[in-house]
């Protein structure tokens, strides 16, 4: 799921900088960017917590 989120964020970034996303769709693109970012934070944050728990 993390790789999917990274790919979607990259596609959104390319679409925004390439001016391929119509202006009325920008709020949706922003919402999707937040969702994918939170998904990445949840995934990597969970991995960090598990690593720190196993370290003890």
Secondary structure, 3 states (H helix, E strand, C coil): CHHHHHHHHHHHHHHHHCCCCCHHHHHHHHHHHHHHHHHHHHHHHHHHHHHHHHHC
